[in-house]
């Protein structure tokens, strides 16, 4: 319940509707409490005294109360669902917004399926409790107070006797509530694991089938599903132990009323109508106590959901614009890495160590080195995807940690090593960074990225909807659209993270021609494994094991020897071997696959 109370800020926005709902509940409860009084009169005055006029009036009154109660019940259901739905809507939006601003390091260690489960299942549990169970709890509270008050006024001795079984019932229910919350938290966590397993398998379906690992993946899913099933079964087991006990205790209360109340009727201290009305009040009193188990069960599930939601909402973004952040004007494009070191969370050693590098505006910088040498880590520091462990990254003399993130990132165009497209039109994907761009601008960017021709080959052209993550396009097509998306932003700083790795040699040559023109007038960082891609750069930075080991132009680095010369000679030998092997034996001679493993 503590975690649910932390979400009270979401409830405050709907106080007028909540007040109306409470007033409506109070009126419904008053009508319910008045019904036993009418029944008492029907028995004592209408039946025993044979007053037919009274019976008629009572019937009309009960009909009116029934119609009024039905109308109030319909209003109550609408208000409850309206309040719960709006709170669920707000909570999902807040959660999604917060996830969008959480740092890359958080997502590096979080399962996508767990986040999806928190946004959907856990919010649903909270919404259902607020929109249904909490309203029901308020109604039962009114009934409890009203019925108990009327019972005490009617016969306080019989009331004390009747509520004796309700005392252990309340104790059992409260104890059940303490245990059920932790059980539901385990259930929700396992449901998140199940979602993560399913999401991972769907994304990797090609790999699974390529290696014929379907039986293995089915077994893994079955293990997770079985763990979830057992946890859910344990919840049901605990609940099934409590319910029979509550039914027995409520029945015992009725037995006590019939026994002692019957003796009072025989002694003449109570009428038959009074004992019937008293029993009706007891049923009203017992109903909240009996249904408390259901409510505790719902509260336990909602409390577990609220706890999981708050675990996300209470996680502060590690990367955020500081108070009083500097809003950057149009950048010149100067970038400096000053004594930079970077260590990722849970990593034993630094990914970058003692990096010092100054890049002048409009300079083209190529980064090359073995896999894991820190090239991508280095460029990720420019848009502040991660914060340095030591030192500083400066853009136009401003420490990126002191500037407004939006003003920084809007001036940086990025083409990642793995291109991600959204399930939308090709035009919308290209204009993702500039949704206000005109169609002429979109086409110009596509032409510059050598994507225009293949886009027109589709029946709907730029209005073609690509599949999830762009799976309906080839790797080269996705990459060219991603390049067009970055170029449309006309960034002052351009980062190309191995952006030609997914295209063939011919397409790469076309893209390079376009990029050479488009790189003019902007600072560009190019990560590539092919020396042909980087040899015309103004500055080549050779990295190894998180350090800069060489810098210079192509000719300077060849003259120096070292790692760059080793990479150059190795690729030269590979190219010669490929040319020899590529001689066709026939019209359908197979072509060798280019290999650059170890320098991606």
Secondary structure as the mmCIF struct_conf table of DSSP 4:
data_model
#
loop_
_struct_conf.conf_type_id
_struct_conf.id
_struct_conf.beg_label_comp_id
_struct_conf.beg_label_asym_id
_struct_conf.beg_label_seq_id
_struct_conf.end_label_comp_id
_struct_conf.end_label_asym_id
_struct_conf.end_label_seq_id
HELX_RH_AL_P HELX_RH_AL_P1 UNK A 2 UNK A 5
TURN_TY1_P TURN_TY1_P1 UNK A 6 UNK A 7
HELX_RH_AL_P HELX_RH_AL_P2 UNK A 8 UNK A 12
TURN_TY1_P TURN_TY1_P2 UNK A 13 UNK A 14
HELX_RH_AL_P HELX_RH_AL_P3 UNK A 15 UNK A 41
HELX_RH_PI_P HELX_RH_PI_P1 UNK A 42 UNK A 47
TURN_TY1_P TURN_TY1_P3 UNK A 48 UNK A 50
HELX_RH_AL_P HELX_RH_AL_P4 UNK A 52 UNK A 101
BEND BEND1 UNK A 102 UNK A 102
HELX_RH_AL_P HELX_RH_AL_P5 UNK A 104 UNK A 108
TURN_TY1_P TURN_TY1_P4 UNK A 109 UNK A 109
BEND BEND2 UNK A 110 UNK A 110
HELX_RH_AL_P HELX_RH_AL_P6 UNK A 112 UNK A 117
HELX_RH_PI_P HELX_RH_PI_P2 UNK A 118 UNK A 122
HELX_RH_AL_P HELX_RH_AL_P7 UNK A 123 UNK A 128
HELX_RH_PI_P HELX_RH_PI_P3 UNK A 129 UNK A 133
HELX_RH_AL_P HELX_RH_AL_P8 UNK A 134 UNK A 154
HELX_RH_AL_P HELX_RH_AL_P9 UNK A 156 UNK A 203
TURN_TY1_P TURN_TY1_P5 UNK A 204 UNK A 204
HELX_RH_AL_P HELX_RH_AL_P10 UNK A 205 UNK A 210
TURN_TY1_P TURN_TY1_P6 UNK A 211 UNK A 212
HELX_RH_AL_P HELX_RH_AL_P11 UNK A 214 UNK A 256
HELX_RH_PI_P HELX_RH_PI_P4 UNK A 257 UNK A 261
HELX_RH_AL_P HELX_RH_AL_P12 UNK A 262 UNK A 267
TURN_TY1_P TURN_TY1_P7 UNK A 268 UNK A 268
BEND BEND3 UNK A 269 UNK A 270
HELX_RH_AL_P HELX_RH_AL_P13 UNK A 272 UNK A 313
TURN_TY1_P TURN_TY1_P8 UNK A 314 UNK A 314
BEND BEND4 UNK A 315 UNK A 315
BEND BEND5 UNK A 318 UNK A 319
HELX_LH_PP_P HELX_LH_PP_P1 UNK A 321 UNK A 322
TURN_TY1_P TURN_TY1_P9 UNK A 323 UNK A 324
HELX_LH_PP_P HELX_LH_PP_P2 UNK A 325 UNK A 325
STRN STRN1 UNK A 326 UNK A 326
HELX_LH_PP_P HELX_LH_PP_P3 UNK A 327 UNK A 328
BEND BEND6 UNK A 330 UNK A 330
STRN STRN2 UNK A 335 UNK A 342
TURN_TY1_P TURN_TY1_P10 UNK A 345 UNK A 346
BEND BEND7 UNK A 348 UNK A 349
BEND BEND8 UNK A 351 UNK A 351
STRN STRN3 UNK A 352 UNK A 359
TURN_TY1_P TURN_TY1_P11 UNK A 361 UNK A 362
STRN STRN4 UNK A 364 UNK A 369
BEND BEND9 UNK A 370 UNK A 370
TURN_TY1_P TURN_TY1_P12 UNK A 371 UNK A 372
BEND BEND10 UNK A 373 UNK A 374
HELX_RH_AL_P HELX_RH_AL_P14 UNK A 375 UNK A 380
TURN_TY1_P TURN_TY1_P13 UNK A 381 UNK A 384
BEND BEND11 UNK A 385 UNK A 386
BEND BEND12 UNK A 389 UNK A 389
STRN STRN5 UNK A 390 UNK A 395
TURN_TY1_P TURN_TY1_P14 UNK A 396 UNK A 397
STRN STRN6 UNK A 398 UNK A 399
HELX_RH_3T_P HELX_RH_3T_P1 UNK A 400 UNK A 402
STRN STRN7 UNK A 403 UNK A 403
HELX_RH_AL_P HELX_RH_AL_P15 UNK A 405 UNK A 409
TURN_TY1_P TURN_TY1_P15 UNK A 410 UNK A 411
STRN STRN8 UNK A 412 UNK A 415
BEND BEND13 UNK A 417 UNK A 418
BEND BEND14 UNK A 423 UNK A 424
STRN STRN9 UNK A 425 UNK A 425
HELX_RH_AL_P HELX_RH_AL_P16 UNK A 426 UNK A 430
TURN_TY1_P TURN_TY1_P16 UNK A 431 UNK A 431
BEND BEND15 UNK A 432 UNK A 433
TURN_TY1_P TURN_TY1_P17 UNK A 435 UNK A 436
HELX_RH_AL_P HELX_RH_AL_P17 UNK A 439 UNK A 448
TURN_TY1_P TURN_TY1_P18 UNK A 449 UNK A 450
HELX_RH_AL_P HELX_RH_AL_P18 UNK A 452 UNK A 456
TURN_TY1_P TURN_TY1_P19 UNK A 457 UNK A 457
BEND BEND16 UNK A 458 UNK A 458
TURN_TY1_P TURN_TY1_P20 UNK A 459 UNK A 460
HELX_RH_3T_P HELX_RH_3T_P2 UNK A 461 UNK A 463
HELX_LH_PP_P HELX_LH_PP_P4 UNK A 464 UNK A 464
STRN STRN10 UNK A 465 UNK A 465
HELX_LH_PP_P HELX_LH_PP_P5 UNK A 466 UNK A 466
HELX_RH_3T_P HELX_RH_3T_P3 UNK A 468 UNK A 470
TURN_TY1_P TURN_TY1_P21 UNK A 471 UNK A 472
BEND BEND17 UNK A 473 UNK A 473
HELX_RH_AL_P HELX_RH_AL_P19 UNK A 475 UNK A 488
TURN_TY1_P TURN_TY1_P22 UNK A 489 UNK A 490
BEND BEND18 UNK A 492 UNK A 492
STRN STRN11 UNK A 493 UNK A 497
BEND BEND19 UNK A 498 UNK A 498
TURN_TY1_P TURN_TY1_P23 UNK A 499 UNK A 502
BEND BEND20 UNK A 503 UNK A 503
HELX_RH_AL_P HELX_RH_AL_P20 UNK A 505 UNK A 518
TURN_TY1_P TURN_TY1_P24 UNK A 519 UNK A 521
BEND BEND21 UNK A 522 UNK A 522
STRN STRN12 UNK A 523 UNK A 527
BEND BEND22 UNK A 529 UNK A 529
HELX_RH_AL_P HELX_RH_AL_P21 UNK A 531 UNK A 534
TURN_TY1_P TURN_TY1_P25 UNK A 535 UNK A 536
BEND BEND23 UNK A 538 UNK A 538
STRN STRN13 UNK A 539 UNK A 544
TURN_TY1_P TURN_TY1_P26 UNK A 545 UNK A 546
STRN STRN14 UNK A 547 UNK A 552
HELX_RH_AL_P HELX_RH_AL_P22 UNK A 554 UNK A 560
HELX_RH_AL_P HELX_RH_AL_P23 UNK A 562 UNK A 581
TURN_TY1_P TURN_TY1_P27 UNK A 582 UNK A 582
BEND BEND24 UNK A 583 UNK A 583
BEND BEND25 UNK A 585 UNK A 586
TURN_TY1_P TURN_TY1_P28 UNK A 587 UNK A 588
HELX_LH_PP_P HELX_LH_PP_P6 UNK A 589 UNK A 594
TURN_TY1_P TURN_TY1_P29 UNK A 597 UNK A 598
#
